[in-house]
Amino acid sequence: MLEFMRFQMLSIRARLLCLALGLLIPLVLAGFFNLWGFWKASRTQIDESLKRQAELAATAFEQRILAYRQTLEAISILASNNESRLALQDYLDSIVKTRPNWLDIQIINQNGEVVLSQSKKNFNLSAISVQDLEREAERENSFVISTEQTAGDNLRILSLALPTGDGNFVVARIDGASVSDVFKKLEFPEDNILAVFDKNNRLLYRSRVSPEQMSLDVGETPLLAALNEKREEAIEIESPYDKIRRVYGLARVEAVNAVVIVGTPSQKLYEPAQRQFIRQMLFGLLVAALAIAAAYYLARSITRPLGILTAAARDFGAGDLTARAGIEGDGSIGELGTTFNQMAEEIAHREEELKALDRLKSEFVSSVSHELRTPLTTIKTLTRVLQTNKISQPEREEFLKTIALECDRQIDFVQTLLDLSRIESGAYKISLRPADVAGILAETVEAHRRAADSRRLNLKFIPPPSDLPLALTDAGALRRIVSSLIENAMKYTPENRKITVSAENKGERIAVQIIDNGCGIRAEDLPRIFEKFYRGQPLSLPRAAETGGKFYRETECDAASEAAGVGLGLYLVHNLVEQTGGEIVAESPVTGKQSGTKFTVFLPVFLSGVSPDK
């Protein structure tokens, strides 16, 4: 049992911990699920934002390129209208002078020869070839844009070509750095990267790039491949230039078939999510700590009282009947502790009762042995004396009377045991009938007259009034009750004392009284005199008292106590009175006296017209 309780305590801790974790894990998972949903929604918003930024930058770049195209178209119109060479040259000069970023303007014929040109003197553009632009312009018969890089100055060149109406075409080359002016009015975050690629995937412009990075060919990277044929797209990838992982928004410039890219570092995007994740983790850990602490406290509030109860049960089981569970409270545990303590009290009380019962049984065996041995010894002794024939006739008669008296005593004792056995087994049948109480009392007193005379006791019957009604009782049981009370009185009444038996009408009941002026019963014994096997001690009589001119000593009551029976007489009387529907009351000392005992048996009056059967 104790091992089972220990196992249950461990099981309670484990179950509470599992309960805490069972509540915590779904909570944490729900938090992370919400965080994941928040991240996905935020990432979608970020992707859309970068697409819009890239589209905005593409629009601005497209507007600048269209402005360049308009200038080339104006030159083409002038050349097609056969304007004078001098006027056309002046126009080209004005363009180069008023537009610092325009490095070179050329008009090239069908043979690839420069018809007219104007360039900045501080730039050497002789290394730049226009054959590719020429062939592409002829092939598409449209405006084309491309990028080149000078060998010595690491200068990124934006090359523009537009066919004229007379079969020639205009080529303009512009400083690629001027593209930055296009994006100055776009208020993008400082850590964003903005780049422009031509249709050949060559870098035209990048907001932050070193000269040696300008020549990198990124045409085969997934960065530009992600756009494919779509107008806009978003992708997260590591930059081929600075190896920083970014989320890029891509937008296509349809007019010139270029691509504008806006990128922001992934770390910047992840920081809010990381902070949210950390907060979620801290919150989860806090909740876990609180849940475990609550589970531990709850488990302790259960297992600690159970531990106390287990220790008390162990000590109680080891024989310490004083062990109790010191558990207080109004809950189930407190109720369990109270129940255990009540059980322990009950067991301890029953243990005391069993000990007392064992003691009473031992005393009963001893008393029965004494009750049986003493008369038998007397009978045996007197029988041997009679066998000697050396006694006189008066002595012989006296001895025979004594033998008969002792035999009656034995028969009466055995009858008491038999009646008690029958009563407790339910075999003793009570039959309530109208009974003459006065007649039964007179007969019973006369039956005990010789025993009283032999003990020098004055047994007196006081006849009741002639109008005493009949009692509803069992005549045999009433005789047994009165007989047992007279015998009990004779045991505790010293010589030369008086025992009176009387009856009187008490309204609906008849009171039968047996009064003696003997030793009496101690006050502490009086409530228990009707208990089985209980033998009370008599009161101490005065050291010298006069009764009929004679004196007796206190030791006479001691002798009466020793001569008492086994504690069954009054128990038998009490049971018989209850079965006949009556009541018995004991009083000692008798009112107005210093000693003596008074037993009053109340019997119901027989009412005519009422069936006497139970």
N, C-alpha and C positions, 0 to 999 in steps of 0.2 A: 504493500500500500504506500509506504513512504517512498519507495523507488518510483512508483507510478506518479506520485505527487511531484517529485523532483523532475521527472520527465515532462510532466505537464507544465511546470514552470519554465523549463527550457523551450518547450513547444510554444508557450505563450510569447516569450521573447521573439522567437523566430517568426511566429505568425504576425506579431505586431510590426516587426521589421519588414516582412514581406508586404504587409498592408501599406506601410509607409512608402515602400518602394513602388508598390503597385499603383498608389495614387500619384507618386512623384514622376515616375517614368512617362505615363501618358501626358502629364502636365508639361514635362520638358520636351517631349516629342511634339506636342501641340505648339509649344513656343517656337521650336526650330522649324516646324512646318509653316507657321505664320511668318517666321523670319525668312524662310526660303521664298514664300509667296511675295513678301515685301521686296526681297532682293530681285526676284524676277520682274515684278512690276517696275521697280526702280531701274533695272537694267534696260527694260523696254523703253522707258521714258528717256534714259540716257542715250540709247541708240537713236531714238527718234530726234532727240535734241541735236546730236552730232550730225545726223542726216540733214536737218534743217540748217545747221551752221554751214555744212559743206555745200548745200544748195544755194545758200545766201552768198557764200564766197564765189561759187561758180557763176552766179548771176552777175556779181560785181566784175569778175574777170571777163565774162562774156561781153559786158558793156564796154570794158576797156578795149578788148580785141575788135569789137564792132567799130569803135571810134578810130582805131588804127586802120581798119578796112576802109572806112569812109575817106580817110586821107589818101590811101592808095587808089581808091576809085576816082578821087578828084585828079590825081596825077595821071591816071589812065585816060580820063576824059580829055585832059589838056593835050596829052600825047596823041590821042586819036583824032583830035581836031586840027592837027598840023599847026599847033601853036609854034611861034618862032622858037628856035633853039635857045635864044638868049632869054626869052620870057620864061621858058620852062626851067632853064637853069636858075634864074632868079627865084623861082618858086621853090625849087629844091633847096636853094641856099637858105631861104627864109624858114623852111621847115626844120632844117638841121640846127639853125641858129636859135630858133624859138623853142625848140623841144630838145632839151639837153640829153635826154635818154635815147634820141634817135642818133645812131652812130653812122649809118650809111644808107644812101638811097641810090639805086641803079635802075636804068632802063636798058633792058637787054633784048637784042633782036633774035630772030629765029635761028641764027647761026651761033648763038651764044656769045656774041660780041657786045660789049658795053657801048651803048649808044650815048648815054648821058649818065653822069653820076655825081654825087656830092657826099663827102664824108668828113668826119672830124679829123683834123690833122694829128692830134695827139694819140690817135689809135691806129695801129697797124693791122688792117684787116685783110692784108694780101693773102694770108694763109687760109682764109675762109673761102671755101668753094661754094658756088651756087648751082652747080650742075644738077645736084639732086633735087633742089627746089624747082629748077627749070623743068626737069623731066616730070616731076609730080604735078606741076601746074599744067603742063601740056596734057598729061594723062587724064586729069580730072576736070580740066578746063574750068577751074574754080579757084577760089581763095584757099591758100594752104598756109599752115603755120608749122614751124619746126624749131628745134633748138640745136645750137652748136656751142662748142667750148673752144676758146682760143688756147693755143698751146703754151704761150709764155705768160700771159697775164691771168690765167685761170678765170677768164671772163666768160660768163654764161650769156650767150647771144640768143635773142628771140628773132627768128628769121620769118618774114612774111613775104608771100608772093601772090601776085594777082595778074591774070592775063589781060592784055589790052585789046582793043578792037582791031588793030592793024596786025595782029599776029605776034607782037612783042609782049613782054610782061614786065611788071614793076616788081623789084625786090627791095625790101627794106629790112634793115637789121637794127634791133633795138636792144639796149642793155637790159639783160634779164632782171637785174636788181630793181629796175623801175616797177616791176610787178608788185613790190611791197607797198607802193603807194596806193595800189588798188584796194588793199586790205586794211589800210590805216584807220579808216572810219568804221570798220567792223570791230565792235568791242568784244573780242573774244578773251577768255582768261589767259593770263600771261604764260601759263605752263602748257597751253595748247600749241600743237604743231600744225602749221598750214603749209601745204605743198601743192604744186601744179605740175602735171605731167602732160607731155604732148601725145599725139596719137600713136607715136612709136614707143611710148612708155619711157621716154627720156625725161629726166628731171629738168623742168624749166625754172622752178622756184621752190625754195624751202625756207621757212622762217628762220631756222637755226641749222646751219650746215657749214662744215669746214671746207676749204678749197679742195682738199684731197678727196672729200666725200662726193664732190660734185660729179666726178667721173664714174661713179659706181653705176653699174647696170642692174637695175632691179626689175627689169621687165618680166623675168620668169618667177618672181616671188608671188605668194598667194595674195599679197596686198592688193595688187591691181587685178589679179585674176578673179577676185571675189566679186567685182562689179559685173564682169561678163557683159551681157547685152542689156543689163538693167540700167535704169536712169540713176538710181541711188541705192546705196547698200551700207551696212555697218558690219565691221569685223574687228575681232580682237586678235592681235598678232604682235610679234616682236619686230621692232623697227630694224630694217636692214642697215640703217645708217649709224644709230647710236646704241643699238641693242637694248633699247628700253621697250618694255611691253606696254602697248597702248590699245585703246579702243578707238577705231577710226570710223569716221563717217565719209563716204565717197559719193561724189555727184559728178555727172557727166555734163560737159559743156558741148551741147549739140552743134553750135555754130562752127566750132573749130575742131570738134571731135577730141577735146582734151578732158582731163580728169582733174578735179580739185579734191584734195583730201584734207580733212580736219581731224587731228588726233589728240586725245587727252590721256595722260598716264593712267594705267589700270590701277596703280596703287592709290591714286586719288579717289577713284571710284570705289575701291574696296575698303577704304578707311571707314566710311560710315557703317558699312556692313560689318567690318571687323569690330568697330566699337559696339555696334548693336549685338554682335555675336558675343563679345566679351561681357557686355551687360547681361545678356541672356544666360551666359555661363555662370556669372557671379550670382544672378538671381536664382538659377537652378541650384547652385551650390548652397546658397543661403536657405532656399526652401528645403533642400536635402538635409542640411544641418538641423534646421528647425524640425523637420519631420522626424529625423532620427532621434533628436533630443526629446521630442514629444513622445515618440514610441518608447524610448528608454524610460522616460518619466512615467508613462502609463504602465509599462511593463513592471517598473519598480514598484509602483503603487499597487500592483496586483501580486507580483512575486514576493515582495518583502513581507506582506501579511501572510501569504501562503508559506513562506519560509518560517515565520514565527509559529504559524499553525502546525507546520510539519515538525518543528522542534518540540512543541508542546505535545503533539501526538506521539512522537518518539519517546519522550520522557514518561508520558502517561502509559504508553505500552510497556515501558520497562518497569513499571510498578509504582511510579511516583503519582499517586492519586491526587496530589495537591497541584499538579502541573495544570496551568491554564493558559489560554491564548490571550495575550494582552493586546487585543485588536479592538479599536474603537471606530465608530462611524455608523452612518445610517444606510450605507450602500449594501450591495450584495456581499462584499467581503466582510463588512462589519456584522451583517446578519449571520454569515457563516461562522465567524468567531464566536458570536453570542450563542449560536446553536451548539457549537463544539463545547463551550463552557457549560451550557445547560446539560448537555449529554454527559460531560465529565462529572458534574455535580450529581446527576441522577445515578451514574454508575458508582460514584463514591458512596452515595447514600445507600444504594442497593448492596454495595459491598459491606457497609456497616450493618445493614439489615441482615445480610447473610451471616456475618460474623455473630450478630446477636442471635439469629435463628440457630446457628450451630451451637452457640452457648446454651440456648434454651433447650435444644434437643438433648445436649449432654446432661443438662439438669433434669430434663424430663426422664431420660433413661435412668439417671441416678435416683430420682424420686419414685419412679415406678418400681424400680428394684427395691427401694426402701419400703414402699407401700405393700409390695407383695411379700417381701422377706419377713417383715416384723410380725404380721398376723400368722404367717405360716410357722414362724419360730415359736410363737406363743402356743399355737395349736399342737405342734410337735412336742413341746415340753410338757404341756398339761396331759397330753395323751400318754406319754411315758410314765408320768406320775400316776395316772389312773390305772395303768397296767401293773403297777406294783402291789395294788390292793392293800396298801398300808395307810390309807387315809380314811377319815370318818365319812359317814354318809352326808352330813352337811357340806363338808369340803368337796366331796364328789359332785354334789349338785351345783355348788358354786363354780367348780371347774368346768362342768358341762355347759353352764350358762355362758361362761367366758368363751368357750370354744364356739358355741352357737353365735355369740356376738361377733367374734372375729370372722366367722364364716359369712355372716351377713355383711360385714364390712368389706370382705373380699368380693362378694357377689355385687354389692353396690358399686365398688370401684370398677369392676369389669363391665358392669352395666353402663357406667358413665362413659367408658371408652367406646363401647359398642354404640351408644346413642350418639356420641360425638362423630363417629365414623359414618353413621347413617345420615346424620344431619348434613355433614359436609359433602357426602356423595349424592344427596337429594333423595335417599331412600326412606327417610323419616317422613311419614305422611301425617299431616295435620288435618283434622276434621273438626271444623268449628260447629259447635252445637250449643244450645242453652245449657248452662251448667250452674249447679248450686254451689256457690263459692263457700258458704259457711260450712256445708257438709264436708266438702273436700278438705278444707283447712282443719276441721275437727279430726277427720280420719288421719291426716298426715301428722298432726301433732301427737296423736295417740301412738302412731307407729314409731315415733322417736322418743316416747316417754321413757322406755327402759334405758335407752342409751344416755339420755339426759340424766336420769337418776344415778346411773353408774358413774357419771362424771361429776355428780353432786351439783347439778345445775337445775335451776328452777325454770322449767319450760312451761309456759302458761299460754292458753288460748283464751282470748277475750271474744265471746260470742258477739256477732254484729246484731244490729237491730233486726226485728222480725220482718220489717218491710224492705230488707235489702233485695234489690232485683237480681234476676238471673244475669249471668255474664255470658257473652258470646265468645267461647273459647273451646279449647280441647281439654277435656277433663284429665286425661293422662298426662298431657304436657304440663298442666297446672300443678298436678301432684309432684311431677319431677322438679318443677321450678321451686315450689315451696320446700320440698324435701332438701334440695341442694342448698337453699339459703339457710335452712335450720342447721344443717350439718356444718356449713361455713361458720355460722354464729357460734356453734358449740366448740369449734376448733380454736377460736380466738377469744373465748370467754373463760376466764379463770373460774375456779370452784366457788360455789356459794353465790354466784351471780345469776341474773335473771334474763330470760329470753321470752319475749312476748310475741304472739302472732294475733293479728286482728285484721278486720276488713270494714270499710265504710263506703257509703255512697258519695261520689263526687260529681253529681250532675249526670252527664252522659257516660261517666266511667266509674268503675269500682276500684278503689285503692286497697290493695293487699299490702300490709306492713309487717315486716319482721324486724324487731328492735332488740338489741342487746345492750348491756352496759359493761361490755368487756373492754378489750385493749383499744379498739378503734383502728383507723387507717390513717397513715400519714398523708398530709395534703398533697405532696408531690407524687404519691402513688395513686391517689383517688381517680384521676382521669384515665388511668391505664388498667384498672382492675379487671375490666372485661376483655382484655387482650389475651390471646392464646399463649399459654405457658408463662404468663406474667404472674409473679408472686410478690405482692407488696409486703412491707414490713409493718408490724403493729406499732401503734403509739406507745410511748412509755407511760405506764401508770404511775400514780403517786407512790412515793417510796413507802408510805404507810397509810393505809386507808381502812376504815372500819366498815365492815359489811356484816350485819347480823352478829355483832360482837366479836368478829374474827378479823384478823389482819392477814394481808398477803403482800408479797414482795414483787419488785419490778421484774425479777427473774421468771415469774410465772408467764408474763407476756413473751419473754424470750423463749420459753419452753413451748408456748403456743405457736410461735413462728416456726420453730423447728418441726412441730408436729403437723404443719400445714401440708396440703396435698401437692399436686404437680402443676397447678395453675390452669386447670381445665374446668373446674366447677362453675365459676362465674362466667366463663366464656360460653359454656353450654347453656347456662341460664339465659344469657343475653340473646343467643340465637333462638332459643325456644320462644322467648317473649316476642321477638320480632316476627317470628313465623305465625304466632297467634294474633298478630295485629296489635299488640300491646306496647307498653313502654316501661322501662325500669330505671329508677333513679336511686343513687347511693348518696348518703349523707354521713359524714364523720368529721369530728365528733357530733353526737346528737345535740340538736339545738337545746341550749340551757344547761348542758353538761360538759364536763371536761374530757369525756371519753365516750366509748360506745359507737355503734354503727347502726344506721337505719336504712333498710332497703324497702323501697315502695314500688310495687308492681301495679301499673294501671291497666285494667282490662275494659274493653268496650262493653256497654250494657246491651243486653239482648232486647231488640225492639220487636214487639209482636207485629205480625203482618209482613215482616221482612224475611226473605229466605236466608237461612243461616249458612248455606253453602257458599264457598268461595266462587 
